[in-house]
Amino acid sequence: MTVSCRWADGLISLVECKGARHALDATVSLRRRRRHSKSILSQSGRMNFRVASKTWSNQGRARVGTLTLPGLSISVETPCLLLSTRKGLPHFLSPDLLSALPTPDSNLLAVSPLHFVEAIPIETISKIGGLHQMLGLQEYGFGAVPRDSIVALPDTSSTNKKGASFETPFGRLLINPAEYMKMIDSLKPNWWVSLADEVPIGVSEKRHKTSVDRTLRWLDECITLSKTDGAAFGAIVGGCFVEERKRCAAEVVKRNVPGYWIGGFGLGENVDDHLHLLDTICGFLPEEKPRQLSCLGSPGTTTVSI
């Protein structure tokens, strides 16, 4: 599973699931867990995810795998790190310095399509050939997520049935599925997350139910509108309401999408909520497909969630 969360100095962490071995957490030992050597393969157009082994313990479930993207000469072992970017380039790093970072750990980049609203016209990026061609980063994999943790934040009060609202440096933006998929088709990321109605902790269960209904409807619209070869990751929301999380996960799985994005974090919940919800959600998701988790917060919170 692939999971991403905001981290210090622009790093985003991709982890396998609760209890997974993490590149920065050397204290977690796999020797006490049962290993399953059978490889499981998930393929979708431009993505190949292979589970090399599964491990189980009383602290959680974990998978160790390999992610391969066509066009990249390397495969990335999971769990791994995903670099956060602004308009496709990492913070404080020029392209020449980016190439000096260790590979393959630095070859996956997270990008928000909303960063390009006040940048180069999206039609121009499409004519150039997408992000890879525009930035000259053909050996890097891009994963597109609508939100990030700093400059594209969900704005629940203005989200409605037409689309999701975000607070950005360019003002408040209401993005509908058609507009979002136009961005995705132009940027041509290796994988993209469907539009989601993310709701903070403290609102009613009824509002979370509405967010799940909208997110599922937008997922269907995004899949129908998509013209890109990138793999679609279905968004899973529901806040801290376990039944809504279960309902959303079960419905997204029915769509048979190539991967899953577990959203709705970083909006006021605590670490204990993370652990319980992740364990519940992951129990609904197929073992052979990648999962991505965003906006867990600090390195400490990330490590505990792993």
C-alpha positions in Angstrom: 0.0 0.0 0.0 1.2 3.5 -0.6 0.6 6.1 2.1 1.6 9.8 2.1 1.7 12.4 4.8 3.1 15.9 5.3 6.6 15.9 6.8 9.2 18.4 7.8 11.2 20.2 5.1 8.8 19.1 2.3 9.1 15.4 2.7 6.1 13.1 2.4 6.3 9.6 3.7 5.0 6.6 1.7 4.4 3.6 4.1 2.8 0.2 3.7 0.2 0.2 6.6 -0.1 0.2 10.3 2.9 -1.8 11.6 4.8 -1.5 8.4 8.6 -1.5 8.3 9.6 2.2 7.7 12.9 3.4 6.3 13.3 5.7 9.2 12.2 3.4 12.0 14.9 0.8 12.4 13.5 -0.4 15.6 10.7 -2.4 13.9 11.9 -6.0 13.4 10.5 -8.3 10.9 12.1 -11.4 12.3 9.4 -12.1 14.7 6.6 -12.0 12.1 5.5 -14.7 9.8 6.6 -14.1 6.2 4.7 -15.0 3.1 7.0 -15.4 0.2 4.3 -15.5 -2.5 4.5 -12.5 -4.7 1.3 -10.6 -5.6 1.2 -8.4 -8.6 -1.0 -5.4 -9.3 -0.8 -3.8 -12.7 -2.7 -0.9 -14.3 -1.6 0.8 -17.5 1.3 2.8 -16.1 1.9 1.2 -12.7 3.2 -2.2 -11.5 3.0 -3.0 -7.8 4.3 -6.2 -6.4 4.0 -7.4 -2.9 7.1 -9.4 -2.1 6.1 -10.5 1.4 3.5 -10.0 4.0 4.2 -10.0 7.7 1.9 -10.1 10.7 2.3 -9.4 14.3 0.1 -8.2 17.3 1.2 -4.6 16.4 -0.4 -4.6 13.0 -0.1 -5.9 9.5 2.6 -5.0 7.0 3.6 -5.5 3.4 7.0 -5.1 1.8 6.7 -4.5 -1.9 8.1 -2.9 -5.1 6.6 -0.2 -7.2 7.6 0.1 -10.9 6.5 2.9 -13.2 7.0 2.6 -17.0 9.6 5.0 -18.2 11.6 4.7 -15.0 14.7 2.6 -15.2 14.5 1.7 -11.5 11.9 0.1 -9.1 11.1 1.7 -5.8 10.9 -0.5 -2.7 8.0 0.2 -0.4 7.7 1.6 2.2 9.6 4.6 0.8 9.6 8.4 0.7 7.7 10.7 -1.6 9.1 14.2 -2.0 6.6 17.1 -1.7 6.7 19.7 -4.4 5.4 23.0 -5.5 4.4 23.0 -9.2 6.3 19.7 -9.6 9.6 20.7 -8.1 10.7 19.9 -4.5 11.2 22.7 -2.0 14.6 24.4 -1.9 16.0 22.1 -4.6 16.8 22.9 -8.2 16.6 20.1 -10.8 20.3 19.7 -10.9 20.5 19.2 -7.1 17.5 16.9 -7.2 19.5 14.5 -9.4 22.2 14.4 -6.7 19.8 12.8 -4.2 20.0 9.1 -3.5 18.0 6.9 -5.9 15.5 5.4 -6.0 14.4 7.0 -2.7 14.0 10.4 -4.3 12.4 9.4 -7.5 8.7 9.7 -6.5 7.2 13.2 -6.3 3.9 14.5 -5.0 2.1 17.3 -6.8 -1.1 19.2 -6.3 -2.8 20.2 -9.6 -4.2 23.2 -7.8 -0.7 24.7 -7.7 -1.0 25.4 -11.5 -4.2 27.4 -11.3 -2.2 30.7 -11.5 0.8 29.3 -13.3 1.4 28.3 -16.9 -2.0 27.6 -18.6 -2.9 24.0 -18.3 -3.4 23.7 -22.0 0.2 24.8 -22.5 1.5 22.1 -20.2 -0.6 19.5 -22.1 0.9 20.6 -25.4 4.4 20.3 -24.0 3.6 16.7 -23.0 2.8 17.0 -19.3 4.9 17.5 -16.2 7.6 15.1 -17.1 8.4 16.9 -20.3 7.9 20.4 -19.0 10.3 19.9 -16.1 12.7 17.5 -17.8 12.1 14.9 -15.1 11.4 11.8 -17.3 13.0 9.5 -14.7 10.7 10.6 -11.9 7.2 9.4 -11.0 4.5 11.9 -10.2 1.5 11.3 -8.0 -1.2 13.9 -8.1 -3.4 14.7 -5.0 -5.9 17.6 -5.0 -4.8 18.9 -1.6 -1.5 19.4 0.3 -0.9 20.5 3.9 0.2 24.1 3.3 -1.2 25.9 0.3 -4.2 23.9 -0.9 -6.3 23.1 2.1 -9.9 21.7 2.1 -12.5 24.3 2.8 -15.5 22.4 4.1 -17.8 25.4 4.5 -17.7 26.2 0.8 -17.7 22.6 -0.6 -21.0 21.7 -2.1 -22.6 19.1 -4.4 -20.9 20.6 -7.4 -17.4 20.3 -6.3 -14.7 20.5 -3.5 -13.5 23.9 -2.2 -9.9 24.7 -1.3 -8.1 27.6 0.4 -5.2 28.5 -1.8 -2.7 31.5 -2.2 -4.9 32.5 -5.2 -8.1 32.6 -3.0 -10.9 30.1 -2.4 -11.3 27.7 -5.3 -14.3 25.5 -6.1 -13.1 22.6 -8.3 -15.6 20.2 -9.9 -14.7 16.8 -11.3 -14.6 18.0 -14.9 -12.2 20.8 -14.1 -10.1 18.6 -12.0 -9.8 15.9 -14.6 -8.8 18.5 -17.2 -5.9 19.3 -15.0 -5.0 15.7 -14.6 -5.2 14.9 -18.3 -2.9 17.9 -19.0 -0.3 17.2 -16.3 -0.2 13.4 -17.1 0.9 12.1 -13.7 1.8 8.5 -13.2 -1.1 8.2 -10.8 -3.8 10.5 -9.5 -6.2 10.6 -6.6 -9.9 11.3 -7.2 -11.6 14.4 -6.0 -12.7 14.1 -2.3 -15.0 16.0 0.1 -12.7 16.0 3.2 -14.4 17.1 6.4 -12.7 18.0 9.7 -13.3 16.4 13.1 -16.2 18.0 15.0 -18.9 18.1 12.4 -21.9 15.8 12.5 -22.1 12.2 11.3 -24.7 13.4 8.8 -22.2 15.7 7.2 -19.6 12.9 7.0 -22.2 10.7 5.3 -22.7 13.4 2.8 -19.0 13.7 2.2 -18.8 9.9 1.5 -21.7 10.1 -0.9 -20.1 13.0 -2.8 -16.6 11.4 -2.8 -18.0 8.2 -4.3 -20.0 10.1 -6.9 -17.0 12.2 -7.8 -14.9 9.1 -8.1 -17.3 7.7 -10.7 -17.3 11.0 -12.6 -13.5 11.3 -12.5 -13.1 7.7 -13.9 -15.6 8.4 -16.7 -13.9 11.7 -17.6 -10.3 10.4 -17.4 -8.3 10.4 -20.7 -4.9 9.8 -19.1 -2.9 6.6 -18.8 -2.2 7.3 -15.2 -3.5 5.0 -12.5 -6.6 6.1 -10.6 -6.5 6.0 -6.8 -9.9 6.0 -5.2 -10.3 8.4 -2.3 -11.6 7.0 1.1 -13.0 9.5 3.6 -15.5 9.4 6.5 -13.7 11.2 9.2 -13.5 9.5 12.6 -16.8 7.7 12.0 -15.9 4.0 11.6 -19.0 2.9 9.8 -18.7 5.7 7.2 -15.1 4.8 6.7 -16.1 1.1 6.2 -18.9 2.1 3.8 -16.6 4.3 1.7 -13.8 1.7 1.6 -16.2 -1.0 0.6 -17.7 1.1 -2.2 -14.4 2.2 -3.6 -13.2 -1.4 -3.7 -16.2 -2.2 -5.8 -14.9 0.2 -8.5 -11.8 -2.0 -8.9 -9.5 1.0 -9.1 -5.7 0.4 -9.3 -5.0 1.9 -5.9 -6.4 3.7 -2.9 -5.9 7.0 -1.1 -6.9 7.1 2.5 -7.8 10.8 3.1 -9.5 12.9 5.7 -6.4 13.1 8.0 -4.7 16.2 9.3 -8.0 17.8 10.0 -8.1 17.8 13.8 -8.1 14.1 14.7 -5.5 12.6 17.2 -3.0 9.8 16.8 -5.2 7.2 18.4 -7.9 7.9 15.8 -5.3 7.3 13.1 -4.3 3.9 14.4 -7.9 2.6 14.8 -9.1 4.0 11.5 -6.1 2.7 9.5 -6.5 -0.8 10.9 -10.2 -0.8 10.1 -9.9 0.6 6.6 -6.9 -1.6 5.5 -9.0 -4.6 6.5 -11.3 -3.8 3.6 -8.7 -3.2 0.9 -7.2 -5.8 -1.4 -3.7 -6.9 -0.4 -2.3 -6.7 -3.9 -3.0 -3.0 -4.6 -1.1 0.1 -3.4 -2.5 2.5 -0.8 -1.6 6.1 -0.2 -2.1 8.0 3.0 -1.7 11.8 3.3 -1.3 14.5 5.9 -0.5 12.7 9.1 1.6 15.6 10.3 4.9 15.3 12.2 7.5 12.6 11.8 6.5 11.3 15.2 2.9 10.9 14.2 4.0 9.3 11.0 6.1 6.7 12.8 3.3 5.9 15.3 0.8 5.5 12.5 3.1 3.1 10.6 
